[in-house]
Amino acid sequence: GLALIFIVVFRVLVVNHLATSASDMVLFYLIAAPVAGRALMVILMYRQTYARESGLGNVFIGKVSGMRTFLTLLLGLMLVTLLGQGQASIAFLLTLLFSYGYQRFIHHRLGGQTGDTLGGGNELFELFFILTLL
């Protein structure tokens, strides 16, 4: 719960700073951030094991093919590029690298992914994406 409070407060501060520094693009960036976060969640699903015996994340984790992963990342990159131009593309690619690091960290700590790690990853990816735009 405390992590959720911190991420919301941090996001408000980052969005406020973004609004003052890039006011003409802030709306496009705020639309692109959830697109990037959700597109990059596929990294947490591809070739992963489920860390629990049951749960909702089991529907997705380990069941995404390589082609679907590639198409999801490509479509996410294209949408983010259309919304935020070149700077958003760079932010997407940097967040992609971050998502690989997060995936490796969670796999090492838990032995696989869960639905909670998918949701946590989504929040972190969105925040990291916005931070890279600053």
C-alpha positions in Angstrom: 0.0 0.0 0.0 2.8 2.4 0.9 4.5 1.7 -2.5 1.2 2.6 -4.2 1.0 5.9 -2.3 4.6 6.8 -3.2 4.2 6.0 -6.9 1.0 8.1 -7.1 2.7 11.1 -5.3 5.8 10.7 -7.4 3.8 10.5 -10.6 1.9 13.8 -9.7 5.2 15.5 -9.1 6.7 14.3 -12.4 3.6 15.2 -14.4 3.6 18.7 -12.7 7.2 19.2 -13.8 6.5 17.9 -17.2 3.6 20.3 -17.6 5.8 23.2 -16.8 8.8 22.1 -19.0 7.0 20.7 -22.0 3.5 22.1 -21.8 2.8 21.8 -25.5 3.5 18.0 -25.5 2.3 17.0 -22.0 -1.1 15.7 -23.2 0.5 13.5 -25.8 3.0 12.2 -23.3 0.3 11.4 -20.8 -1.5 9.4 -23.4 1.6 7.7 -24.6 2.7 6.6 -21.1 -0.1 4.0 -20.6 0.4 2.8 -24.2 4.1 2.2 -23.5 3.5 0.6 -20.1 0.9 -1.9 -21.4 2.9 -2.7 -24.5 6.0 -3.4 -22.5 4.1 -5.7 -20.1 4.5 -8.4 -22.8 8.2 -8.7 -21.7 6.9 -10.0 -18.4 4.7 -12.6 -20.1 7.0 -13.9 -22.8 8.9 -17.1 -21.9 8.2 -16.7 -18.2 7.0 -19.2 -15.6 4.2 -18.5 -13.2 5.5 -18.1 -9.6 2.3 -19.2 -7.9 0.1 -22.3 -8.1 -3.0 -20.4 -9.2 -4.1 -16.9 -10.0 -5.3 -14.6 -12.8 -1.8 -13.9 -14.1 -1.5 -17.5 -15.1 -3.8 -16.8 -18.1 -1.1 -14.6 -19.7 2.3 -15.5 -18.2 4.2 -17.9 -20.4 1.5 -18.0 -23.0 2.6 -15.2 -25.3 4.4 -16.3 -28.5 7.5 -14.6 -29.9 5.6 -13.2 -32.8 2.9 -11.7 -30.6 5.6 -10.2 -28.4 7.4 -8.7 -31.4 4.1 -7.3 -32.8 3.0 -5.9 -29.5 6.4 -4.1 -29.0 6.4 -2.8 -32.6 2.8 -1.5 -32.4 3.6 0.1 -29.0 6.6 1.8 -30.4 4.7 3.0 -33.5 1.8 4.4 -31.3 4.2 6.1 -28.9 6.1 7.6 -31.8 2.9 9.0 -33.4 1.9 10.5 -30.1 5.1 11.9 -28.8 7.5 12.1 -31.8 11.1 11.1 -31.6 11.7 11.9 -27.9 8.9 9.4 -27.0 10.5 6.7 -29.2 13.8 7.1 -27.3 11.9 7.0 -24.0 10.1 3.8 -25.2 13.4 2.1 -26.1 15.0 3.1 -22.7 11.9 1.8 -20.9 12.2 -1.4 -22.9 15.7 -1.9 -21.4 14.4 -1.1 -18.0 11.6 -3.7 -18.5 14.2 -6.4 -19.2 16.0 -5.5 -16.0 12.8 -5.6 -14.0 11.8 -8.9 -15.5 15.2 -10.4 -14.6 15.0 -9.0 -11.1 11.5 -10.4 -10.4 12.5 -13.8 -12.0 15.5 -14.0 -9.7 13.6 -13.0 -6.6 10.4 -14.9 -7.1 11.3 -17.6 -9.6 8.7 -16.3 -12.1 6.0 -13.7 -12.6 2.6 -13.2 -11.0 -0.3 -11.0 -11.7 0.9 -8.6 -9.1 4.3 -8.3 -10.8 2.5 -7.6 -14.1 0.6 -4.7 -12.5 3.6 -3.4 -10.6 5.6 -3.6 -13.8 3.0 -1.6 -15.7 3.1 1.2 -13.1 6.9 1.2 -13.1 7.1 1.2 -16.8 4.7 4.2 -17.1 6.6 6.1 -14.5 10.0 5.3 -16.0 8.7 6.3 -19.5 7.6 9.7 -18.2 10.8 10.2 -16.3 12.8 9.6 -19.4 10.9 12.3 -21.2 12.1 15.0 -18.7 
